[in-house]
Amino acid sequence: MLIGGLQKVSLIDFPGKIASVVFTQACNFRCPFCHNATLVDRRQFGPTLSEDEIFGYLSTRKEQIEGVVISGGEPTLQSDLKQFMCKVKDLGFRTKLDTNGTKPDVVAELINLNLADFIAMDIKHDFARYDLACGVQARIEDIIRSIDLLKTCGVDYEFRTTIVPGIHSRNDVVSIAKNIGGAKKFVIQEFVPDHAMDNNLRHRVKESLFDSAHRIELENLRSECLRYVADFDIRYAY
């Protein structure tokens, strides 16, 4: 695989697990709020890490690390993702996949082979305005297939949306909850502008749903979303 980075220890990326995070290069979206531009834009790719380096590290941390997160970029674009995850599982680690849901056939194969223990799928926006958030023309039918797959596959999962001022509104959050109706878990997370792909977003200062002044509104939003999903969580950046 094209591996652009390794976070050796994370306490937040794999729910309930101490994990390492492997970051793959390349993505088929161009989300303006993406904070991993060096993994998305080929012109900004840095040097890659070899799989030998990754597995060399993991093999010495079996007592400390419980899981491995494969993130990106978009991991499902990697032609040898399945083989990589097989090796991770063979070492005895639990696996988590982060994906944008554009390759439902790849995700289905990983599930059928029992290679993914947890899947986090990013839902970029309400279906009617998906392109605004992902920066390209998205195949919504593939997104819907991935959503339906996760809701019925038996693997632990969550859907998550990064809420960006000027791109997402309170009503959009409720619309997204409707789009994934019946889901086990929906998470909204706070946008961090520091390294946004769109330079304009790095300097934009607008009201955010996550401001302290909006906490009551957020709790009301939770109540609305729980009409459509079983669990709703709010992740603050700090």
N, C-alpha and C positions, 0 to 999 in steps of 0.2 A: 504494500500500500504506500501511497504518498503520505508520509507522516510529517506534519509540520511542527509538532510540539508534544511535550509530555508534562503534565502536572503530576508530580510524584505522589502527592497526598492531598486529598480533598475530603472534607467532612460534610459538604453540602450538595455535591453533584449527584450522588446516588443515595436516595432516601434510605436511612437506616443503616448505611454501610460506610466504612472507611474505604476510600477508593483512590485509584489512580485514573487520570483522564488522558486519553490519547486523542490528539487533534489531527484530523485528516485535512489535506489540502484539496481545494476546488469545491465550488458550489454552483448550482444552477439558478440560484436567486441572487438578487442584488438589493437586498433590503437596505434602505438608506440609514436605518438605525443600527445596522450590524456593527458589533464592536470587535469583530475578528476579520477585518479587511485583509490582513496579511495571509489569511487562509482562504480567501475568496477570490481576490484579484490576482491573476497569474503574474502580473507585473510587479506585485509586491511579495511574491513567495520568497521565503528565506530558504536556507539549507534544510534538507530533510534528515530525519532520523531513520536509521535502519531498523528493521524488525529485530535484528540481533541485539541492538541496543535496548529496545523495549523489553524483549523477553529475558535478556540478561538481567535487567533490573528487577522485573517481576519475579523471576525465579529465586531471588534472594530476599523477597519480602512476603513470602507466603504466610508468615506468622503475624505480620502487621497489616497487610492489605486484604480486604474481604472481596472487593469487586473492582472491575475495570469498566470505565465509561468510554465508549467510542463516540466522539463528537466531531465537530468540524468548524467550518466547511460543512459539507453534506456527505456523510460516510457511505450512503447507499450508491454513490457514484463510483466507488472504488470496486474494480472488477474482482479483486481478491478479498473482499470483506468477509465472505463466508469462511474462507480458509484461515484468516486472521482470528476470527472469533472462535473457530474450532480449537486453535492453539491456546487461546486464553482459557477456554473451558477445560482443556486437557490439563492445564496447570492447577485446576481446582478453584478458579475464581468465578464469582457470579458476574454476569455481564449486563450492562445497560447500554441501550442505543439511543442517541439523540438524532432525530430526523425531522425533515420538513414535510414528509409524507408524499413526495412526488414520485416515489418508486414503490408503489404498493406490492408489486410482484416480488421485489427484493425482500421487503419486510415480511411478506407471507412465507417466503422460503426460509428465512432465518427462524421464524416462529415454528414452522413445521419440523425443522431440524433441532428444535429445543436449544437454539444458540443464544436466545435473548431472554433474560430473566425479568427485565424491566425495559419499557420503551417510553420515551418522552417525545411527544410530537408537538411541534410548534404550529399553532394556528395563527396565521398572520393577521387575519382581519375577517370581518363579515364576508361571506362569499361574494356579495355584490361589489365589494371594493377591495378584493384580494390583491389586485395588481398594484394598487396604491402603496401597499405595505411591502410587497416582495420585489418591486422594481422591474418586473418582467411580466409577460403575459403567462399566467398560470393556467394549467389544465385542472379546472376545478373538479372534473370527474375523477381524477386521480387522487386529489385531496379527500374527496368524499369516500372513495374506496378504502383509503387508509384509515379514515375515521371509523368506518363501519367494521373494518377488520379488527382494529384494536378493541372495539366495544364487545366483540364476540369471541376473541381468540383464546381467552383464559390466561393470558400473560398479564402481569401487573403493568399498569400504564398510567400516564397522565397526559392531558392536553394543557398547553400553556401558551399564553399570549403576553408579549412585551407591550406595555401600554405607553405610547409615545404621544406627548402633547402635540396637537396639530394634525395628527394622523388618526388617533383613536379618541372617541368620545365615550361618555358614560353609556349612551344608548348602544354604541357599537359593542360594548362588553356584553350587554344583555343579548344582542343579536347573535354574537358568537356562541353564547351559552345555548341558545335555541338551535343553532346549526349543529351542535354536538349533543343535542338532547339525548338523555339517557346515559350519558358518560359517567364513569366512576368518579373522575376527579377533573376539575378545571382550575388552573392556577393562573392568576395574573401577576406579572412581575414588573417592577419599576424600571423604567428606562434610565440608563446611565450614559450621559452624553459625551463623556471624555474622549472616547475613541470611535465615535460614530463614523461610518463610511462617508456619509454626506457631511461635508464640513460645515454646512449651514446649521445642521442640527447640533453641532458641538457648541454653538454659541447662542442657540435659541433659548430664551428664558420665557416660559409661559406657565400659567397655572397648571399644576399637576394634580391628578386624583389622589396622589400619594402624599400631598402636603398635609401638614398637621391640621389645617383648617378644614380639610375634607374627610377626616376620619369617620365622622358620623355618616356622611354620604356614602363612604365605602362600605360601611356596615349595612346600610340600606341596600346597596348594590348587591352585597352578598345574599341578602334575603331574596332579591329578585332572581338571581342566578340559580339559587337552590330550588327554584320551581322547575328547573330543567335538568340539573345535574345533581348527582348524589353528594358530592363534596366540592367545596369551593375554598380556595386558599389564596392568601395575599402575601406576596414575597416582596419585602422592602429591600432596597439596595444597601441600606446601612442600618 
